[in-house]
Amino acid sequence: MAISSIWNATSSRVQLPSQETKQTECLQASPGLLILNADDWGRDRCTTERTLECILRGAVSSVSAMVFMEDSERAATEARERGIDAGLHLNFTTSFSATNCPAQLVECQRKVADYLLRNPFARGLFHPLLVRPFEYLVATQRDEFRRLYGAEPERFDGHHHMHLSANILLGGLLPAGTLVRQHFSYESGEKAVRNRLFRQLTRVALARRHRVVDFLFSLSPLKPPDRLQRIFSLAHQFAVEVETHPVNPEEYLFLTGGEIFRWAGDSPIAPRFAA
């Protein structure tokens, strides 16, 4: 299945399964695809090693790579040598830990993090005085990814989903046509009104410039069991991304102990983000 199997966000809408009928701005169904994507590749050696073990076991499809972190260089070498599918995991709020981190980058991140972490609504508000710091943070991390991985990132997401900040989307800071992670999909029992306006505006912004998968879920919580069953069943008809963090002990055991394959059943885990 080629990368074209993940549809543009402007595709026509479809009728979703009953447990998802409250999700808005749905995408046209693509042939079934189950993607297990591990975040924070390169953040530190433990995160990289645990993620690599999951990849070698066939339990993880791809990674989202952090740059200017303590294990970024070694992780990039591993990815290039092993042909691991890596996108860019933009970081706006967690301190860069690499020794080669430019002082200007540290200062720009400090300003942006102070704003984004100030209150839960900051991400959805455009800050005109932070236009240049946001631009510099995105451009510098893209340049570093290109240096480490030898190519431009074709897929973007963000640490704590801060890549969906208004300054990023309204500023057009991510290349048009690239795959960009959307908000988590609605799950039964979730308060539908929470962040509804922000999610709606974000979907509109993404639809104008980018491609997204049909559904996004986090692997955790692993209980109740019928939650995972519902998620994996969607992969029979749709492109489903499951975000995972193998550094989390519970998720690590689930991925390396074989449980993931039992629950995935007849929905094979994609060997790459778009296999």
Secondary structure, DSSP 8 states (H G I E B T S, - for coil): --GGGS-BTTS------GGGTT--S-----S-EEEEEEEEETSSHHHHHHHHHHHHTT---EEEE-SSSTTHHHHHHHHHHHT--EEEEE-SSS----TT--HHHHHHHHHHHHHHTT-TTGGGS--GGGHHHHHHHHHHHHHHHHHHHSS--SEEEEGGGGGGSHHHHTTT-S-TT-EE-------TTS-TTTTHHHHHHHHHHHHHH-B--SEEEES----SHHHHHHHHHHTTTSEEEEEE-TTSHHHHHHHHSSHHHHHHTTS-B-SSTT-
